[in-house]
Amino acid sequence: MGLFDMFKKPGATPPSPGRDEELSALVASLRDADPKVRLDACVRIGAMKARAASARPVLEELIVDPDGDVCLAAAEAMSAILRAIETKR
């Protein structure tokens, strides 16, 4: 048992490297010139919920995106992430 293992929640598993790569790729897609790509990335990030908390700063920028559908998807993704974080407390 390591020094910080006592602070881990029982049953908690660290994210697999593939999952982090997926999130990184989606966050990069949030800056794509094509609004359809940004929209899809927002929806997929929102489905990741609390696991995608690190995407919040970029999602906040997209809430004022020129494409209204992207704005809505970014807001919905932020809401899903924040709700998931709140329920974990």
PyMOL Python script that loads the backbone (N, CA, C, O; Angstrom):
from pymol import cmd

cmd.read_pdbstr("""\
ATOM      1  N   MET A   1       0.856  -1.182   0.000  1.00  0.00           N
ATOM      2  CA  MET A   1       0.000   0.000   0.000  1.00  0.00           C
ATOM      3  C   MET A   1       0.890   1.229   0.000  1.00  0.00           C
ATOM      4  O   MET A   1       1.769   1.373   0.850  1.00  0.00           O
ATOM      5  N   GLY A   2       0.655   2.118  -0.965  1.00  0.00           N
ATOM      6  CA  GLY A   2       1.423   3.344  -1.069  1.00  0.00           C
ATOM      7  C   GLY A   2       0.921   4.406  -0.110  1.00  0.00           C
ATOM      8  O   GLY A   2      -0.119   4.237   0.526  1.00  0.00           O
ATOM      9  N   LEU A   3       1.637   5.466  -0.010  1.00  0.00           N
ATOM     10  CA  LEU A   3       1.308   6.550   0.907  1.00  0.00           C
ATOM     11  C   LEU A   3      -0.092   7.109   0.674  1.00  0.00           C
ATOM     12  O   LEU A   3      -0.813   7.371   1.637  1.00  0.00           O
ATOM     13  N   PHE A   4      -0.490   7.295  -0.575  1.00  0.00           N
ATOM     14  CA  PHE A   4      -1.769   7.933  -0.867  1.00  0.00           C
ATOM     15  C   PHE A   4      -2.891   6.932  -1.131  1.00  0.00           C
ATOM     16  O   PHE A   4      -4.026   7.335  -1.382  1.00  0.00           O
ATOM     17  N   ASP A   5      -2.593   5.638  -1.079  1.00  0.00           N
ATOM     18  CA  ASP A   5      -3.620   4.635  -1.320  1.00  0.00           C
ATOM     19  C   ASP A   5      -4.749   4.715  -0.294  1.00  0.00           C
ATOM     20  O   ASP A   5      -5.882   4.342  -0.597  1.00  0.00           O
ATOM     21  N   MET A   6      -4.460   5.189   0.902  1.00  0.00           N
ATOM     22  CA  MET A   6      -5.494   5.267   1.928  1.00  0.00           C
ATOM     23  C   MET A   6      -6.571   6.304   1.583  1.00  0.00           C
ATOM     24  O   MET A   6      -7.656   6.277   2.163  1.00  0.00           O
ATOM     25  N   PHE A   7      -6.285   7.214   0.651  1.00  0.00           N
ATOM     26  CA  PHE A   7      -7.247   8.243   0.291  1.00  0.00           C
ATOM     27  C   PHE A   7      -8.123   7.853  -0.895  1.00  0.00           C
ATOM     28  O   PHE A   7      -9.078   8.555  -1.226  1.00  0.00           O
ATOM     29  N   LYS A   8      -7.800   6.751  -1.520  1.00  0.00           N
ATOM     30  CA  LYS A   8      -8.580   6.297  -2.669  1.00  0.00           C
ATOM     31  C   LYS A   8      -9.913   5.742  -2.204  1.00  0.00           C
ATOM     32  O   LYS A   8     -10.008   5.138  -1.135  1.00  0.00           O
ATOM     33  N   LYS A   9     -10.939   5.950  -3.014  1.00  0.00           N
ATOM     34  CA  LYS A   9     -12.240   5.387  -2.706  1.00  0.00           C
ATOM     35  C   LYS A   9     -12.200   3.890  -3.003  1.00  0.00           C
ATOM     36  O   LYS A   9     -11.585   3.468  -3.982  1.00  0.00           O
ATOM     37  N   PRO A  10     -12.848   3.093  -2.170  1.00  0.00           N
ATOM     38  CA  PRO A  10     -12.877   1.656  -2.423  1.00  0.00           C
ATOM     39  C   PRO A  10     -13.519   1.368  -3.781  1.00  0.00           C
ATOM     40  O   PRO A  10     -14.540   1.960  -4.132  1.00  0.00           O
ATOM     41  N   GLY A  11     -12.929   0.480  -4.518  1.00  0.00           N
ATOM     42  CA  GLY A  11     -13.477   0.100  -5.815  1.00  0.00           C
ATOM     43  C   GLY A  11     -13.141   1.056  -6.935  1.00  0.00           C
ATOM     44  O   GLY A  11     -13.504   0.798  -8.082  1.00  0.00           O
ATOM     45  N   ALA A  12     -12.459   2.153  -6.644  1.00  0.00           N
ATOM     46  CA  ALA A  12     -12.109   3.121  -7.679  1.00  0.00           C
ATOM     47  C   ALA A  12     -10.962   2.561  -8.511  1.00  0.00           C
ATOM     48  O   ALA A  12      -9.980   2.050  -7.972  1.00  0.00           O
ATOM     49  N   THR A  13     -11.096   2.662  -9.811  1.00  0.00           N
ATOM     50  CA  THR A  13     -10.035   2.195 -10.691  1.00  0.00           C
ATOM     51  C   THR A  13      -9.514   3.372 -11.484  1.00  0.00           C
ATOM     52  O   THR A  13     -10.290   4.216 -11.934  1.00  0.00           O
ATOM     53  N   PRO A  14      -8.225   3.435 -11.656  1.00  0.00           N
ATOM     54  CA  PRO A  14      -7.671   4.549 -12.430  1.00  0.00           C
ATOM     55  C   PRO A  14      -8.098   4.427 -13.894  1.00  0.00           C
ATOM     56  O   PRO A  14      -8.301   3.316 -14.384  1.00  0.00           O
ATOM     57  N   PRO A  15      -8.236   5.544 -14.591  1.00  0.00           N
ATOM     58  CA  PRO A  15      -8.631   5.479 -15.997  1.00  0.00           C
ATOM     59  C   PRO A  15      -7.546   4.781 -16.813  1.00  0.00           C
ATOM     60  O   PRO A  15      -6.352   4.919 -16.545  1.00  0.00           O
ATOM     61  N   SER A  16      -7.988   4.045 -17.794  1.00  0.00           N
ATOM     62  CA  SER A  16      -7.017   3.357 -18.648  1.00  0.00           C
ATOM     63  C   SER A  16      -6.401   4.365 -19.607  1.00  0.00           C
ATOM     64  O   SER A  16      -7.037   5.366 -19.937  1.00  0.00           O
ATOM     65  N   PRO A  17      -5.172   4.119 -20.062  1.00  0.00           N
ATOM     66  CA  PRO A  17      -4.517   5.058 -20.968  1.00  0.00           C
ATOM     67  C   PRO A  17      -5.328   5.331 -22.233  1.00  0.00           C
ATOM     68  O   PRO A  17      -5.322   6.456 -22.733  1.00  0.00           O
ATOM     69  N   GLY A  18      -6.021   4.330 -22.756  1.00  0.00           N
ATOM     70  CA  GLY A  18      -6.829   4.523 -23.957  1.00  0.00           C
ATOM     71  C   GLY A  18      -7.937   5.534 -23.756  1.00  0.00           C
ATOM     72  O   GLY A  18      -8.280   6.283 -24.670  1.00  0.00           O
ATOM     73  N   ARG A  19      -8.489   5.555 -22.570  1.00  0.00           N
ATOM     74  CA  ARG A  19      -9.578   6.493 -22.281  1.00  0.00           C
ATOM     75  C   ARG A  19      -9.053   7.925 -22.259  1.00  0.00           C
ATOM     76  O   ARG A  19      -9.719   8.836 -22.750  1.00  0.00           O
ATOM     77  N   ASP A  20      -7.871   8.130 -21.696  1.00  0.00           N
ATOM     78  CA  ASP A  20      -7.278   9.467 -21.661  1.00  0.00           C
ATOM     79  C   ASP A  20      -6.975   9.946 -23.080  1.00  0.00           C
ATOM     80  O   ASP A  20      -7.164  11.119 -23.399  1.00  0.00           O
ATOM     81  N   GLU A  21      -6.508   9.036 -23.922  1.00  0.00           N
ATOM     82  CA  GLU A  21      -6.215   9.396 -25.309  1.00  0.00           C
ATOM     83  C   GLU A  21      -7.488   9.777 -26.050  1.00  0.00           C
ATOM     84  O   GLU A  21      -7.493  10.706 -26.857  1.00  0.00           O
ATOM     85  N   GLU A  22      -8.566   9.052 -25.771  1.00  0.00           N
ATOM     86  CA  GLU A  22      -9.847   9.361 -26.404  1.00  0.00           C
ATOM     87  C   GLU A  22     -10.297  10.763 -26.005  1.00  0.00           C
ATOM     88  O   GLU A  22     -10.709  11.546 -26.862  1.00  0.00           O
ATOM     89  N   LEU A  23     -10.224  11.086 -24.726  1.00  0.00           N
ATOM     90  CA  LEU A  23     -10.626  12.405 -24.259  1.00  0.00           C
ATOM     91  C   LEU A  23      -9.740  13.482 -24.865  1.00  0.00           C
ATOM     92  O   LEU A  23     -10.239  14.529 -25.277  1.00  0.00           O
ATOM     93  N   SER A  24      -8.442  13.246 -24.926  1.00  0.00           N
ATOM     94  CA  SER A  24      -7.526  14.221 -25.519  1.00  0.00           C
ATOM     95  C   SER A  24      -7.876  14.495 -26.982  1.00  0.00           C
ATOM     96  O   SER A  24      -7.849  15.641 -27.431  1.00  0.00           O
ATOM     97  N   ALA A  25      -8.202  13.438 -27.715  1.00  0.00           N
ATOM     98  CA  ALA A  25      -8.573  13.602 -29.121  1.00  0.00           C
ATOM     99  C   ALA A  25      -9.874  14.388 -29.251  1.00  0.00           C
ATOM    100  O   ALA A  25     -10.012  15.222 -30.147  1.00  0.00           O
ATOM    101  N   LEU A  26     -10.821  14.126 -28.367  1.00  0.00           N
ATOM    102  CA  LEU A  26     -12.094  14.851 -28.421  1.00  0.00           C
ATOM    103  C   LEU A  26     -11.902  16.326 -28.064  1.00  0.00           C
ATOM    104  O   LEU A  26     -12.506  17.199 -28.688  1.00  0.00           O
ATOM    105  N   VAL A  27     -11.074  16.602 -27.076  1.00  0.00           N
ATOM    106  CA  VAL A  27     -10.803  17.996 -26.706  1.00  0.00           C
ATOM    107  C   VAL A  27     -10.154  18.725 -27.883  1.00  0.00           C
ATOM    108  O   VAL A  27     -10.478  19.883 -28.148  1.00  0.00           O
ATOM    109  N   ALA A  28      -9.251  18.062 -28.583  1.00  0.00           N
ATOM    110  CA  ALA A  28      -8.641  18.665 -29.771  1.00  0.00           C
ATOM    111  C   ALA A  28      -9.711  18.932 -30.835  1.00  0.00           C
ATOM    112  O   ALA A  28      -9.639  19.933 -31.548  1.00  0.00           O
ATOM    113  N   SER A  29     -10.693  18.048 -30.943  1.00  0.00           N
ATOM    114  CA  SER A  29     -11.772  18.222 -31.921  1.00  0.00           C
ATOM    115  C   SER A  29     -12.662  19.415 -31.595  1.00  0.00           C
ATOM    116  O   SER A  29     -13.330  19.948 -32.480  1.00  0.00           O
ATOM    117  N   LEU A  30     -12.677  19.837 -30.336  1.00  0.00           N
ATOM    118  CA  LEU A  30     -13.489  20.997 -29.957  1.00  0.00           C
ATOM    119  C   LEU A  30     -12.987  22.278 -30.623  1.00  0.00           C
ATOM    120  O   LEU A  30     -13.714  23.268 -30.698  1.00  0.00           O
ATOM    121  N   ARG A  31     -11.757  22.257 -31.099  1.00  0.00           N
ATOM    122  CA  ARG A  31     -11.175  23.440 -31.753  1.00  0.00           C
ATOM    123  C   ARG A  31     -11.175  23.315 -33.279  1.00  0.00           C
ATOM    124  O   ARG A  31     -10.585  24.148 -33.968  1.00  0.00           O
ATOM    125  N   ASP A  32     -11.831  22.284 -33.807  1.00  0.00           N
ATOM    126  CA  ASP A  32     -11.883  22.054 -35.251  1.00  0.00           C
ATOM    127  C   ASP A  32     -12.678  23.174 -35.932  1.00  0.00           C
ATOM    128  O   ASP A  32     -13.589  23.748 -35.334  1.00  0.00           O
ATOM    129  N   ALA A  33     -12.328  23.476 -37.172  1.00  0.00           N
ATOM    130  CA  ALA A  33     -13.024  24.529 -37.924  1.00  0.00           C
ATOM    131  C   ALA A  33     -14.446  24.120 -38.302  1.00  0.00           C
ATOM    132  O   ALA A  33     -15.304  24.982 -38.490  1.00  0.00           O
ATOM    133  N   ASP A  34     -14.704  22.840 -38.414  1.00  0.00           N
ATOM    134  CA  ASP A  34     -16.023  22.333 -38.829  1.00  0.00           C
ATOM    135  C   ASP A  34     -16.958  22.261 -37.612  1.00  0.00           C
ATOM    136  O   ASP A  34     -16.665  21.543 -36.656  1.00  0.00           O
ATOM    137  N   PRO A  35     -18.076  22.994 -37.638  1.00  0.00           N
ATOM    138  CA  PRO A  35     -18.989  22.967 -36.497  1.00  0.00           C
ATOM    139  C   PRO A  35     -19.569  21.578 -36.221  1.00  0.00           C
ATOM    140  O   PRO A  35     -19.893  21.264 -35.076  1.00  0.00           O
ATOM    141  N   LYS A  36     -19.704  20.746 -37.253  1.00  0.00           N
ATOM    142  CA  LYS A  36     -20.226  19.390 -37.036  1.00  0.00           C
ATOM    143  C   LYS A  36     -19.255  18.559 -36.207  1.00  0.00           C
ATOM    144  O   LYS A  36     -19.673  17.746 -35.383  1.00  0.00           O
ATOM    145  N   VAL A  37     -17.972  18.764 -36.425  1.00  0.00           N
ATOM    146  CA  VAL A  37     -16.952  18.053 -35.639  1.00  0.00           C
ATOM    147  C   VAL A  37     -16.990  18.541 -34.190  1.00  0.00           C
ATOM    148  O   VAL A  37     -16.916  17.736 -33.262  1.00  0.00           O
ATOM    149  N   ARG A  38     -17.106  19.855 -33.997  1.00  0.00           N
ATOM    150  CA  ARG A  38     -17.184  20.410 -32.634  1.00  0.00           C
ATOM    151  C   ARG A  38     -18.435  19.904 -31.923  1.00  0.00           C
ATOM    152  O   ARG A  38     -18.387  19.556 -30.743  1.00  0.00           O
ATOM    153  N   LEU A  39     -19.546  19.865 -32.639  1.00  0.00           N
ATOM    154  CA  LEU A  39     -20.808  19.402 -32.076  1.00  0.00           C
ATOM    155  C   LEU A  39     -20.694  17.944 -31.634  1.00  0.00           C
ATOM    156  O   LEU A  39     -21.089  17.602 -30.520  1.00  0.00           O
ATOM    157  N   ASP A  40     -20.161  17.095 -32.493  1.00  0.00           N
ATOM    158  CA  ASP A  40     -20.001  15.682 -32.168  1.00  0.00           C
ATOM    159  C   ASP A  40     -19.083  15.507 -30.949  1.00  0.00           C
ATOM    160  O   ASP A  40     -19.358  14.687 -30.073  1.00  0.00           O
ATOM    161  N   ALA A  41     -18.014  16.269 -30.903  1.00  0.00           N
ATOM    162  CA  ALA A  41     -17.088  16.184 -29.771  1.00  0.00           C
ATOM    163  C   ALA A  41     -17.777  16.582 -28.472  1.00  0.00           C
ATOM    164  O   ALA A  41     -17.567  15.946 -27.439  1.00  0.00           O
ATOM    165  N   CYS A  42     -18.593  17.622 -28.515  1.00  0.00           N
ATOM    166  CA  CYS A  42     -19.330  18.047 -27.313  1.00  0.00           C
ATOM    167  C   CYS A  42     -20.250  16.940 -26.818  1.00  0.00           C
ATOM    168  O   CYS A  42     -20.299  16.653 -25.622  1.00  0.00           O
ATOM    169  N   VAL A  43     -20.969  16.328 -27.732  1.00  0.00           N
ATOM    170  CA  VAL A  43     -21.908  15.267 -27.351  1.00  0.00           C
ATOM    171  C   VAL A  43     -21.155  14.086 -26.741  1.00  0.00           C
ATOM    172  O   VAL A  43     -21.570  13.545 -25.716  1.00  0.00           O
ATOM    173  N   ARG A  44     -20.071  13.697 -27.359  1.00  0.00           N
ATOM    174  CA  ARG A  44     -19.301  12.550 -26.864  1.00  0.00           C
ATOM    175  C   ARG A  44     -18.627  12.859 -25.531  1.00  0.00           C
ATOM    176  O   ARG A  44     -18.539  11.990 -24.664  1.00  0.00           O
ATOM    177  N   ILE A  45     -18.152  14.087 -25.364  1.00  0.00           N
ATOM    178  CA  ILE A  45     -17.544  14.476 -24.090  1.00  0.00           C
ATOM    179  C   ILE A  45     -18.603  14.506 -22.993  1.00  0.00           C
ATOM    180  O   ILE A  45     -18.349  14.056 -21.876  1.00  0.00           O
ATOM    181  N   GLY A  46     -19.769  15.025 -23.295  1.00  0.00           N
ATOM    182  CA  GLY A  46     -20.852  15.042 -22.309  1.00  0.00           C
ATOM    183  C   GLY A  46     -21.227  13.656 -21.834  1.00  0.00           C
ATOM    184  O   GLY A  46     -21.577  13.468 -20.669  1.00  0.00           O
ATOM    185  N   ALA A  47     -21.156  12.680 -22.729  1.00  0.00           N
ATOM    186  CA  ALA A  47     -21.477  11.292 -22.367  1.00  0.00           C
ATOM    187  C   ALA A  47     -20.432  10.699 -21.421  1.00  0.00           C
ATOM    188  O   ALA A  47     -20.710   9.725 -20.721  1.00  0.00           O
ATOM    189  N   MET A  48     -19.243  11.276 -21.400  1.00  0.00           N
ATOM    190  CA  MET A  48     -18.189  10.786 -20.503  1.00  0.00           C
ATOM    191  C   MET A  48     -18.397  11.261 -19.069  1.00  0.00           C
ATOM    192  O   MET A  48     -17.809  10.715 -18.135  1.00  0.00           O
ATOM    193  N   LYS A  49     -19.217  12.255 -18.904  1.00  0.00           N
ATOM    194  CA  LYS A  49     -19.574  12.823 -17.605  1.00  0.00           C
ATOM    195  C   LYS A  49     -18.349  13.235 -16.796  1.00  0.00           C
ATOM    196  O   LYS A  49     -17.483  13.935 -17.321  1.00  0.00           O
ATOM    197  N   ALA A  50     -18.252  12.823 -15.539  1.00  0.00           N
ATOM    198  CA  ALA A  50     -17.183  13.300 -14.643  1.00  0.00           C
ATOM    199  C   ALA A  50     -15.793  12.972 -15.166  1.00  0.00           C
ATOM    200  O   ALA A  50     -14.831  13.681 -14.870  1.00  0.00           O
ATOM    201  N   ARG A  51     -15.688  11.915 -15.931  1.00  0.00           N
ATOM    202  CA  ARG A  51     -14.384  11.527 -16.485  1.00  0.00           C
ATOM    203  C   ARG A  51     -13.827  12.610 -17.402  1.00  0.00           C
ATOM    204  O   ARG A  51     -12.617  12.676 -17.619  1.00  0.00           O
ATOM    205  N   ALA A  52     -14.701  13.460 -17.941  1.00  0.00           N
ATOM    206  CA  ALA A  52     -14.289  14.502 -18.875  1.00  0.00           C
ATOM    207  C   ALA A  52     -14.160  15.866 -18.215  1.00  0.00           C
ATOM    208  O   ALA A  52     -14.205  16.887 -18.902  1.00  0.00           O
ATOM    209  N   ALA A  53     -14.004  15.905 -16.919  1.00  0.00           N
ATOM    210  CA  ALA A  53     -13.934  17.181 -16.198  1.00  0.00           C
ATOM    211  C   ALA A  53     -12.825  18.088 -16.716  1.00  0.00           C
ATOM    212  O   ALA A  53     -12.962  19.311 -16.677  1.00  0.00           O
ATOM    213  N   SER A  54     -11.746  17.519 -17.195  1.00  0.00           N
ATOM    214  CA  SER A  54     -10.629  18.340 -17.680  1.00  0.00           C
ATOM    215  C   SER A  54     -10.975  19.104 -18.962  1.00  0.00           C
ATOM    216  O   SER A  54     -10.238  20.007 -19.358  1.00  0.00           O
ATOM    217  N   ALA A  55     -12.078  18.755 -19.606  1.00  0.00           N
ATOM    218  CA  ALA A  55     -12.498  19.436 -20.837  1.00  0.00           C
ATOM    219  C   ALA A  55     -13.303  20.703 -20.550  1.00  0.00           C
ATOM    220  O   ALA A  55     -13.637  21.442 -21.477  1.00  0.00           O
ATOM    221  N   ARG A  56     -13.611  20.957 -19.315  1.00  0.00           N
ATOM    222  CA  ARG A  56     -14.474  22.091 -18.969  1.00  0.00           C
ATOM    223  C   ARG A  56     -13.994  23.440 -19.505  1.00  0.00           C
ATOM    224  O   ARG A  56     -14.817  24.189 -20.031  1.00  0.00           O
ATOM    225  N   PRO A  57     -12.715  23.791 -19.403  1.00  0.00           N
ATOM    226  CA  PRO A  57     -12.302  25.117 -19.904  1.00  0.00           C
ATOM    227  C   PRO A  57     -12.594  25.319 -21.400  1.00  0.00           C
ATOM    228  O   PRO A  57     -13.019  26.401 -21.805  1.00  0.00           O
ATOM    229  N   VAL A  58     -12.373  24.305 -22.201  1.00  0.00           N
ATOM    230  CA  VAL A  58     -12.632  24.436 -23.638  1.00  0.00           C
ATOM    231  C   VAL A  58     -14.132  24.468 -23.893  1.00  0.00           C
ATOM    232  O   VAL A  58     -14.592  25.216 -24.755  1.00  0.00           O
ATOM    233  N   LEU A  59     -14.901  23.674 -23.162  1.00  0.00           N
ATOM    234  CA  LEU A  59     -16.357  23.699 -23.315  1.00  0.00           C
ATOM    235  C   LEU A  59     -16.908  25.074 -22.957  1.00  0.00           C
ATOM    236  O   LEU A  59     -17.833  25.559 -23.608  1.00  0.00           O
ATOM    237  N   GLU A  60     -16.349  25.704 -21.930  1.00  0.00           N
ATOM    238  CA  GLU A  60     -16.799  27.043 -21.538  1.00  0.00           C
ATOM    239  C   GLU A  60     -16.597  28.039 -22.675  1.00  0.00           C
ATOM    240  O   GLU A  60     -17.427  28.924 -22.886  1.00  0.00           O
ATOM    241  N   GLU A  61     -15.493  27.893 -23.405  1.00  0.00           N
ATOM    242  CA  GLU A  61     -15.251  28.767 -24.555  1.00  0.00           C
ATOM    243  C   GLU A  61     -16.302  28.544 -25.636  1.00  0.00           C
ATOM    244  O   GLU A  61     -16.719  29.493 -26.299  1.00  0.00           O
ATOM    245  N   LEU A  62     -16.729  27.307 -25.817  1.00  0.00           N
ATOM    246  CA  LEU A  62     -17.675  26.980 -26.888  1.00  0.00           C
ATOM    247  C   LEU A  62     -19.102  27.404 -26.575  1.00  0.00           C
ATOM    248  O   LEU A  62     -19.958  27.375 -27.460  1.00  0.00           O
ATOM    249  N   ILE A  63     -19.369  27.789 -25.362  1.00  0.00           N
ATOM    250  CA  ILE A  63     -20.723  28.244 -25.036  1.00  0.00           C
ATOM    251  C   ILE A  63     -21.072  29.505 -25.818  1.00  0.00           C
ATOM    252  O   ILE A  63     -22.248  29.840 -25.960  1.00  0.00           O
ATOM    253  N   VAL A  64     -20.065  30.205 -26.324  1.00  0.00           N
ATOM    254  CA  VAL A  64     -20.302  31.391 -27.161  1.00  0.00           C
ATOM    255  C   VAL A  64     -19.835  31.136 -28.601  1.00  0.00           C
ATOM    256  O   VAL A  64     -19.469  32.073 -29.310  1.00  0.00           O
ATOM    257  N   ASP A  65     -19.847  29.875 -29.026  1.00  0.00           N
ATOM    258  CA  ASP A  65     -19.453  29.510 -30.385  1.00  0.00           C
ATOM    259  C   ASP A  65     -20.384  30.182 -31.393  1.00  0.00           C
ATOM    260  O   ASP A  65     -21.561  30.380 -31.093  1.00  0.00           O
ATOM    261  N   PRO A  66     -19.888  30.539 -32.582  1.00  0.00           N
ATOM    262  CA  PRO A  66     -20.745  31.141 -33.611  1.00  0.00           C
ATOM    263  C   PRO A  66     -21.894  30.229 -34.058  1.00  0.00           C
ATOM    264  O   PRO A  66     -22.926  30.720 -34.516  1.00  0.00           O
ATOM    265  N   ASP A  67     -21.725  28.918 -33.929  1.00  0.00           N
ATOM    266  CA  ASP A  67     -22.777  27.973 -34.308  1.00  0.00           C
ATOM    267  C   ASP A  67     -23.651  27.689 -33.086  1.00  0.00           C
ATOM    268  O   ASP A  67     -23.162  27.205 -32.066  1.00  0.00           O
ATOM    269  N   GLY A  68     -24.929  27.988 -33.195  1.00  0.00           N
ATOM    270  CA  GLY A  68     -25.847  27.825 -32.073  1.00  0.00           C
ATOM    271  C   GLY A  68     -25.965  26.399 -31.570  1.00  0.00           C
ATOM    272  O   GLY A  68     -26.104  26.174 -30.368  1.00  0.00           O
ATOM    273  N   ASP A  69     -25.913  25.431 -32.481  1.00  0.00           N
ATOM    274  CA  ASP A  69     -25.996  24.027 -32.061  1.00  0.00           C
ATOM    275  C   ASP A  69     -24.786  23.636 -31.224  1.00  0.00           C
ATOM    276  O   ASP A  69     -24.911  22.866 -30.271  1.00  0.00           O
ATOM    277  N   VAL A  70     -23.624  24.158 -31.571  1.00  0.00           N
ATOM    278  CA  VAL A  70     -22.415  23.885 -30.800  1.00  0.00           C
ATOM    279  C   VAL A  70     -22.537  24.519 -29.416  1.00  0.00           C
ATOM    280  O   VAL A  70     -22.161  23.906 -28.417  1.00  0.00           O
ATOM    281  N   CYS A  71     -23.061  25.737 -29.355  1.00  0.00           N
ATOM    282  CA  CYS A  71     -23.267  26.404 -28.058  1.00  0.00           C
ATOM    283  C   CYS A  71     -24.130  25.540 -27.144  1.00  0.00           C
ATOM    284  O   CYS A  71     -23.801  25.322 -25.979  1.00  0.00           O
ATOM    285  N   LEU A  72     -25.226  25.058 -27.688  1.00  0.00           N
ATOM    286  CA  LEU A  72     -26.152  24.242 -26.903  1.00  0.00           C
ATOM    287  C   LEU A  72     -25.494  22.932 -26.472  1.00  0.00           C
ATOM    288  O   LEU A  72     -25.627  22.523 -25.319  1.00  0.00           O
ATOM    289  N   ALA A  73     -24.787  22.276 -27.386  1.00  0.00           N
ATOM    290  CA  ALA A  73     -24.124  21.012 -27.062  1.00  0.00           C
ATOM    291  C   ALA A  73     -23.039  21.215 -26.002  1.00  0.00           C
ATOM    292  O   ALA A  73     -22.870  20.374 -25.120  1.00  0.00           O
ATOM    293  N   ALA A  74     -22.309  22.320 -26.086  1.00  0.00           N
ATOM    294  CA  ALA A  74     -21.275  22.614 -25.091  1.00  0.00           C
ATOM    295  C   ALA A  74     -21.905  22.833 -23.716  1.00  0.00           C
ATOM    296  O   ALA A  74     -21.395  22.342 -22.709  1.00  0.00           O
ATOM    297  N   ALA A  75     -23.006  23.565 -23.680  1.00  0.00           N
ATOM    298  CA  ALA A  75     -23.701  23.806 -22.412  1.00  0.00           C
ATOM    299  C   ALA A  75     -24.242  22.502 -21.830  1.00  0.00           C
ATOM    300  O   ALA A  75     -24.168  22.278 -20.622  1.00  0.00           O
ATOM    301  N   GLU A  76     -24.782  21.649 -22.689  1.00  0.00           N
ATOM    302  CA  GLU A  76     -25.303  20.363 -22.218  1.00  0.00           C
ATOM    303  C   GLU A  76     -24.170  19.469 -21.704  1.00  0.00           C
ATOM    304  O   GLU A  76     -24.335  18.776 -20.700  1.00  0.00           O
ATOM    305  N   ALA A  77     -23.038  19.483 -22.381  1.00  0.00           N
ATOM    306  CA  ALA A  77     -21.884  18.696 -21.933  1.00  0.00           C
ATOM    307  C   ALA A  77     -21.395  19.193 -20.573  1.00  0.00           C
ATOM    308  O   ALA A  77     -21.110  18.397 -19.678  1.00  0.00           O
ATOM    309  N   MET A  78     -21.302  20.510 -20.427  1.00  0.00           N
ATOM    310  CA  MET A  78     -20.886  21.083 -19.141  1.00  0.00           C
ATOM    311  C   MET A  78     -21.850  20.665 -18.037  1.00  0.00           C
ATOM    312  O   MET A  78     -21.430  20.297 -16.940  1.00  0.00           O
ATOM    313  N   SER A  79     -23.130  20.723 -18.332  1.00  0.00           N
ATOM    314  CA  SER A  79     -24.139  20.353 -17.350  1.00  0.00           C
ATOM    315  C   SER A  79     -24.002  18.886 -16.948  1.00  0.00           C
ATOM    316  O   SER A  79     -24.087  18.556 -15.765  1.00  0.00           O
ATOM    317  N   ALA A  80     -23.791  18.007 -17.923  1.00  0.00           N
ATOM    318  CA  ALA A  80     -23.633  16.576 -17.624  1.00  0.00           C
ATOM    319  C   ALA A  80     -22.402  16.331 -16.756  1.00  0.00           C
ATOM    320  O   ALA A  80     -22.442  15.532 -15.820  1.00  0.00           O
ATOM    321  N   ILE A  81     -21.319  17.017 -17.069  1.00  0.00           N
ATOM    322  CA  ILE A  81     -20.086  16.868 -16.288  1.00  0.00           C
ATOM    323  C   ILE A  81     -20.294  17.361 -14.859  1.00  0.00           C
ATOM    324  O   ILE A  81     -19.941  16.674 -13.901  1.00  0.00           O
ATOM    325  N   LEU A  82     -20.862  18.542 -14.722  1.00  0.00           N
ATOM    326  CA  LEU A  82     -21.054  19.116 -13.385  1.00  0.00           C
ATOM    327  C   LEU A  82     -22.029  18.302 -12.545  1.00  0.00           C
ATOM    328  O   LEU A  82     -21.811  18.128 -11.346  1.00  0.00           O
ATOM    329  N   ARG A  83     -23.111  17.795 -13.160  1.00  0.00           N
ATOM    330  CA  ARG A  83     -24.055  16.945 -12.419  1.00  0.00           C
ATOM    331  C   ARG A  83     -23.359  15.676 -11.927  1.00  0.00           C
ATOM    332  O   ARG A  83     -23.563  15.250 -10.790  1.00  0.00           O
ATOM    333  N   ALA A  84     -22.541  15.081 -12.783  1.00  0.00           N
ATOM    334  CA  ALA A  84     -21.836  13.849 -12.410  1.00  0.00           C
ATOM    335  C   ALA A  84     -20.844  14.096 -11.281  1.00  0.00           C
ATOM    336  O   ALA A  84     -20.693  13.268 -10.382  1.00  0.00           O
ATOM    337  N   ILE A  85     -20.171  15.239 -11.334  1.00  0.00           N
ATOM    338  CA  ILE A  85     -19.221  15.576 -10.275  1.00  0.00           C
ATOM    339  C   ILE A  85     -19.981  15.789  -8.955  1.00  0.00           C
ATOM    340  O   ILE A  85     -19.540  15.322  -7.905  1.00  0.00           O
ATOM    341  N   GLU A  86     -21.100  16.483  -9.009  1.00  0.00           N
ATOM    342  CA  GLU A  86     -21.886  16.756  -7.803  1.00  0.00           C
ATOM    343  C   GLU A  86     -22.392  15.473  -7.161  1.00  0.00           C
ATOM    344  O   GLU A  86     -22.382  15.348  -5.936  1.00  0.00           O
ATOM    345  N   THR A  87     -22.832  14.525  -7.968  1.00  0.00           N
ATOM    346  CA  THR A  87     -23.386  13.293  -7.410  1.00  0.00           C
ATOM    347  C   THR A  87     -22.318  12.407  -6.797  1.00  0.00           C
ATOM    348  O   THR A  87     -22.635  11.523  -6.001  1.00  0.00           O
ATOM    349  N   LYS A  88     -21.052  12.626  -7.152  1.00  0.00           N
ATOM    350  CA  LYS A  88     -19.965  11.842  -6.565  1.00  0.00           C
ATOM    351  C   LYS A  88     -19.617  12.323  -5.171  1.00  0.00           C
ATOM    352  O   LYS A  88     -18.979  11.595  -4.411  1.00  0.00           O
ATOM    353  N   ARG A  89     -20.018  13.522  -4.822  1.00  0.00           N
ATOM    354  CA  ARG A  89     -19.661  14.080  -3.502  1.00  0.00           C
ATOM    355  C   ARG A  89     -20.504  13.490  -2.418  1.00  0.00           C
ATOM    356  O   ARG A  89     -20.341  13.842  -1.249  1.00  0.00           O
TER     357      ARG A  89
END
""", "prot")
cmd.dss("prot")
cmd.show_as("cartoon", "prot")
cmd.util.cbc("prot")
cmd.orient("prot")
